[in-house]
């Protein structure tokens, strides 16, 4: 009973943090320029949101993210993280806050993770504004973002089976705003994946791990006959990734190449090279990360975070 009460307290605190940002009200604006530019309403009807291409290559960098590549093992530490990200390239300059959390539900068996973008500010070029059919005439604005959550559960353990294998079930909420500016999709996104890892050596110099993932992602699209649009109401994609990680005492680094490939073909095949490093000091962890877009997304992402471990393990 105490564990349940404590867990409920953690969830309550987390919910207040993740949902604490106030929603931003859209301002009335003259859209005559937009109507003329995009042949509204003759091109695709009277609902302006249906003119958007809900595809990673036609939206902001946080709209349809590539899932994280886990190392196949369950993270048994309870931690919360706050940080920021800076996305540059493809005519889009986006800055956003990031909140993350890992909540073990059963030690070594199941964990819940959460990722939130509580606030995002952005500025795009006129060419990008028109290509994405955004309604912000000046090409800039700010909005709230989505919350992504998922459960990762152990299938095989390396100590018993020679390798780690974990299953992942992940979903994205529709809390993100500004579909009219192609920032978030205003629709759910689901992922089911298998995550694998294998230690390459247990030595005093540190632990190297080979890790990989393979799975399936699906999300709702806008069915329309516009250029780069979709003739389906749902897109499905194969997700994949492979990488290495290294851990020694207070220091951890990881690098991977991960992405997914949708079947519609309208810039729905993002691929990233992602790297991160973390240094731990007592109950805190400080990390930096860098993401380089290889396909669909041509921008680079720089990020940082400060993580607080509720019950830090001994080195």
SERO-245370 format. One line per 8 residues: number of its first residue (from 0); for each residue x, y negated, z negated of C-alpha. Coordinates in pm, whole numbers. Each point is the difference from the previous one (the first is absolute). Layout:
REM SERO-245370
NUM) X:Y:Z  ...
***
This chain:
REM SERO-245370
0) 0:0:0  287:-238:-81  160:67:335  -328:-73:180  -49:-323:-194  358:-111:70  -38:85:369  -324:-201:21
8) 179:-297:-157  275:22:261  -257:13:281  -190:-298:-143  317:-211:-23  102:103:351  -342:-79:145  10:-348:-152
16) 346:-59:151  -86:135:345  -332:-179:28  100:-317:-182  57:-211:308  -297:-215:92  -166:47:338  47:-281:247
24) -307:-152:160  0:-53:372  -37:-360:105  -240:-112:269  177:-81:321  -77:-82:359  54:311:212  -88:-142:340
32) 362:42:109  -9:366:-109  -331:68:173  131:-137:328  336:175:-24  -146:345:-70  -322:-26:205  -220:19:-308
40) -262:147:-28  -4:156:349  321:202:-41  -95:215:-299  -316:-133:-167  -81:-250:-272  203:155:-286  341:-167:16
48) 167:262:-219  -68:258:270  240:-186:229  294:109:-215  223:293:96  28:205:-321  340:139:82  335:-52:-181
56) 148:-181:300  -279:-260:7  -32:-80:-371  207:-130:-291  282:209:-152  -208:113:-300  -315:106:186  72:364:90
64) 324:89:-182  222:304:49  -33:225:-310  291:26:-242  231:301:41  13:168:-343  270:250:-91  -237:294:-46
72) 23:-2:-380  -237:-152:-255  111:-326:-164  -70:61:-369  72:-359:-111  -269:-258:-61  107:-330:157  -136:-327:138
80) 173:-219:257  -40:-356:128  185:-151:294  -17:-171:335  49:68:371  104:-220:292  -90:111:353  169:-168:296
88) -36:58:373  -249:56:283  -121:-360:-34  -124:70:-355  144:-137:-327  -171:165:-297  79:-20:-372  -187:203:-260
96) 2:111:-361  7:374:-71  -121:190:-307  73:372:-41  -54:263:-266  66:369:-66  -223:178:-252  78:366:-87
104) -319:195:-57  152:342:-72  374:26:-54  174:160:294  -332:70:173  -202:-309:96  62:-377:13  -206:-299:110
112) 170:-287:184  -136:-343:94  116:-278:230  -164:-342:26  52:-317:205  -181:-254:-222  96:-303:209  139:-54:348
120) 100:-320:183  73:-4:373  76:-206:306  -5:121:360  80:-153:338  -272:-118:236  70:298:229  -48:248:-286
128) -312:-184:-119  -161:35:341  116:359:59  -150:111:-332  -309:-220:62  43:-175:-336  -234:-286:-93  253:-215:-194
136) 78:-275:250  324:-100:-176  111:365:-22  56:6:-375  -183:86:-319  -12:214:-313  -219:283:-122  -29:294:-239
144) 113:349:98  -87:366:-30  61:249:-280  144:335:103  -23:293:-241  71:369:16  67:322:-183  316:204:46
152) -10:356:-133  266:269:-25  -19:312:217  353:142:-41  273:-92:-246  370:10:90  108:168:-324  -234:293:67
160) -33:7:378  323:-152:129  -167:-315:137  -264:-258:-89  -331:-22:182  -280:-239:-95  -337:-88:151  -121:-358:40
168) -354:-135:29  -7:-379:55  -267:-263:70  -8:-374:67  -277:-223:-132  -175:-283:186  86:-274:-250  219:-177:257
176) -143:-312:158  41:-189:327  -105:256:261  -95:-307:206  373:-81:5  111:363:55  174:22:-337  -179:303:-149
184) -230:256:160  -301:-24:-236  -28:379:35  137:303:-182  314:189:100  65:356:-119  316:213:0  67:365:-80
192) 363:109:-3  252:260:-113  325:-133:-152  312:217:-16  339:-41:-168  311:209:-57  303:-82:-214  326:16:190
200) 217:30:-308  -15:-41:-377  334:-156:-89  137:-251:-245  36:-240:293  -379:-18:36  -294:176:166  -70:-16:374
208) -343:102:131  -127:66:349  -367:-91:28  -270:11:266  -373:-46:48  -261:113:251  -369:-79:-2  -308:-164:142
216) -142:-355:-17  -340:-131:108  -158:-347:5  -305:-177:137  36:-215:312  -210:-248:197  -159:160:305  1:-253:284
224) 101:-34:364  243:-288:-54  366:18:109  202:218:-241  -326:93:-169  -131:344:-91  -265:219:154  -30:187:-330
232) -121:-98:-348  280:199:-167  371:44:63  192:306:-120  377:21:-27  276:249:-76  223:-137:-279  360:106:-50
240) 326:-96:-170  347:122:-89  259:-150:-234  268:31:-267  18:-117:-360  282:-21:-253  -31:-25:-377  266:-44:-266
248) -80:-113:-353  -133:-357:30  40:-32:377  -234:125:273  5:-56:378  -217:141:278  -35:-37:375  -250:148:245
256) -151:-27:347  -379:26:-24  -305:-81:209  -321:126:155  -133:39:353  -366:-56:86  -173:152:300  -166:-315:139
264) 328:-155:110  -64:-369:-73  317:-71:-199  -106:260:-256  340:169:-38  207:-196:-259  344:132:-95  224:-143:-271
272) 350:51:-131  -34:-72:-374  269:-29:-266  -10:-83:-370  231:-19:-302  -89:-13:-370  205:-66:-311  -143:84:-342
280) 80:-177:-322  -171:127:-316  -375:-14:68  26:-199:322  85:74:360  99:-260:260  -33:102:365  47:-145:346
288) -118:141:331  31:-63:371  -229:128:277  97:-22:366  -276:42:259  95:241:276  -332:23:189  -332:-195:10
296) 108:-229:-287  298:-208:109  46:-189:-326  240:59:-285  -114:20:-361  209:-104:-302  -132:84:-345  85:4:-370
304) -163:126:-315  36:17:-378  -126:322:-151  -89:58:-364  19:356:-131  -236:61:-291  201:295:-135  343:-8:166
312) 189:328:18  351:35:-138  288:-13:246
***
